[in-house]
Amino acid sequence: MSASGTATGQVEHMLRQVTPGGYDAYEALLRALAAPTSGQVWMLLWHGQAGSPDAQYGNMEVDGHGYAPCVTSAQELSASGWNRSYEVVDVLEVARSLYPDHFGLWLNPHAPGGGLGVPWLDLRRIASGLDRQPAGPLSLSDPAIELPQFYALLARNAHLTPAVRALRRAWVQPALGSPYLAIGLDVYDVSPPAVDAVRGMMQQSVGAVPEGLPVSTVAMTDAHDPVAMWLRANARPFYDREAHAPAPGPGYGYPPRGAY
């Protein structure tokens, strides 16, 4: 068997191991898909030819979510009966093009049982590095652990860091791995000096966190981060610079106190 055939076999072997709720096996599949040596798929083209400007992936909808269909080998392509064009590409490349539009990847939709979908959030993890993002699905909630000293110190340091607009918090339980406290950073400025200042703010504050409690940060401007999305929808800031700003005094648009 050729090296490419061995690599393709790795993906298909991992695919056969995945069962509902089997997050370890699913994570192994994602790693095989993300690897340059094994992560190739045959993308089914609805329009155009491979490499042409008008080439367009097929699309399908499952439970209200969009996916681009593909197959995992030349043998699966033959078994699918697909009679239009296709292109063989690295999943890493596909992931980068699909996830910003909230499209996932559906593997072998012709297979018994309908194949398997990789949601866009997992394509984002593949595109940015699997180890840099928590394994989903995520369970998100308000933190139940009381950390008054940490929050007070963090709010105080945030007030001294002009780049920080507001701070939010969430308790995150990944599908695999330990739960952790996430701090959502809402900032005015993303210039290198501002980023360094915010990083310093966190370093000065985490000493008040009990030993062994993991803390992570997430940028509230990240439109594709599931933790940031949850925080925007569900968490009130525990520090808000603008809420603590003094009220404007009399002046244009602000009548003197007691005026009607």
N, C-alpha and C positions, 0 to 999 in steps of 0.2 A: 504493500500500500504506500502511496506517495505521502510526503510530509503534509500536504494540504488535506489529503484524505484522512490522515490521522487526526489533524486539528479539527476538521469537520465532525469526525466521529466523537470527539470530546464534547462538543456542544450537544450533539444528539444524545450522547450517553447521559449528560447532566439533565437534559430535558426530560428524559424518561424517569428520572429519579424524583421529579417535583410532584408533590401531592398537596392537596388543600391543607394549609396550615404548616406545611413543611418548609419553614423559613431557612433552615440551614441548607437544604438542597437548592432552594431558589437562589440563595446568595452565591452558592457555588456555580450555578448557571450564569448569574450575572458576571462573575469573575471570568468564566470561560468566554462569554460574549465580549467582555472588555479587553481581553488579551489580544495583542496584535497577531500572535501566532495562530489563534483559533477563532477569533471573533469576526468571521465573514458570513454574510447572508446574501441570498439572492432576492433582491428587491423586485417586486412585480410592478411593471410600468403600465399604467392605464393609457397614457398617451406618449408618443415619441419613442425615440431609440436611446439606448444607453449612450451617455455623453453628449446628447444633442440639447440645445437650449430649451426645447419644448418638452423635454422628458418630464413626466409627472408620475409620482408614485400613486398606486391605488390607495383607496381609503375605505375604511369600514367603521361602523359605530357599534359599540358594545356597552350596554347599560349607560348610554348617554355620553360615552367617552370615545374620542376618535383614535384610530390606530391605522398605521400603514402596514399592509400585509407583506410577508416575506416567507421564504422557505430556507431551510438550513443546509441544503446540499443539492447537487445536480440530480441525485436520485429522487429527492423529494420534489424537485421541480417537475421531473417526468411524471411522478405519481400524481401530482396536482392537476395535470391536464391543462396547465396554463399555456395558451397559444399566442400570447402577445409577447412583447419584448420584456427584457429584464436586465438588471445590471448587478454584478457582484461587487459588493463594497464592504469595507470594515464597519462593524457596528459602531465603533467610536465616531466615525464620520457621520453615520446616519443619526446617531444620538444628538450630535451637535446641531444638526439641521432640523430635527423634529421637535425636541422638547420646548424650545421657545414658543412654538405655536400650540403647546399643550397636546401634542400628538404622541401616542405611544407606538410600540412595535408589536405586531402580532405574528407569532412564529407558527408556521405550518397550519393555517386555518383549514386545510383540506383533511387533516389527519383525523382519525377516530377520536371522538370527544371534542373536536373543534380547535385543537392546538392550544397555545398558551399566549396570553398577552403580557407584555412588559410595559407598565404604565409610564407616562411621561416623566413622573418624578424619579423613577428608577433610571430612565435614560439620562436625566440630569445628573444623577450620581455617577453614571458611567462617563459622561462627558467631563465632569469636574474631578473625578477620582473617587472610587467607591469608599475609600477609607476616610475621606474628608467630610462625608455626609452620613447621618445616622440611617440605619436600615429600617425601612418602612414595612408595614404601616406603622405610623407613630400614634401613641396614645398621649394626648396633650390635655393638661389641666392646670388650674391654679396651684401653686406650690402649697403643700400642706405643712411643710417644715417651717417652724418659726425661726427667722434669722434677723431679729430686729437690729442687732449691732452691725451686721453686714450691710443691710439696706440703708441704715442711717449713715454709715461711713461712705457708702457708694453714692448716696444722694448728695452728701456734703462735697465729695470730690468732684461729682458731676457739676455742681454749682460753680466750682472753681475752674472748670474746663469749658471755655466759651463755645467750643464746637458742639457740645451736647445740648440737644433740644429737650429730649425726654428719654425715660427708661421704662421698660416693661419687663415682666417676668412670666415664666411658664415652667411647669414640671414636665419633662419629656421622657417617655418610656419607649425606647426603640423596640422593634420586633426582636432584635438580637443585641445583646450588650446591656450595660448597666444604665439605669435611669440617671438623669442629670438635670441640673438647674440651668435654664437658658435665660440670658439677659438680652433683651432686644434694645439695640442702640439706634436711637433716632437722632441724627446729627445734621447740623447746618452745612458742614464743610467736609469734603472728602480729599482735600489736598494732603500731601505727605506729612507736613507738620501737624495738621489736625489729626490725622490717623495716629501719628506717634503720640500725641497728647492723650487721645482716648485710650490707646493701649496702656500708657503710663497710669491713667486713672484706674483702669481695671487692676493693674499690677499692685497699685497702692491699696486697693480695697480687698483683694481676695484673701489677705491675711486674716480677716475676720470670719472667714468661712470655716466651719468645723473640718478637721482633717478627714480626708477620705471622701468628701462630698464633691463630685465633679461639677465644675461650672464652665459653661460655654457662652459665647456671644454670637449674636446674629444681627446682621444689618437690616433694619426695617425697610430700607430701600430695595431689598432684593425681592423682586416681584415673583420669583419662582421658588422661594424657600418656603417649605410647608410650615415651619415654626413661625417665620415672620408673618405668613398669611394668617395663621391662627391668632397671633398676638394682635394684629391689626383689627381682627374681627371681634375678639373676645376679652382682651386684657386692657384695663385702664392703666395709664402710667402711674407708677409709684413715685416718680419724680417728673415734674413738668416745669421747665424753666419759665414758660410763658404764663402758666397759671399762677406763678409766684411773683410775676412782674408787678411793680407798683401801678396803680391806676393812673391814667393820664390826668394831668392837671387842667385847669381852665385854659382855653385857647381856641383856635379855630376848630369848630365842630364839637367843642366841649363846653357847654354853658357853665357859668359859675354855680356852685352848690346852692340849691334852693331856687334856682331859676325855673320858670315854667315854659 
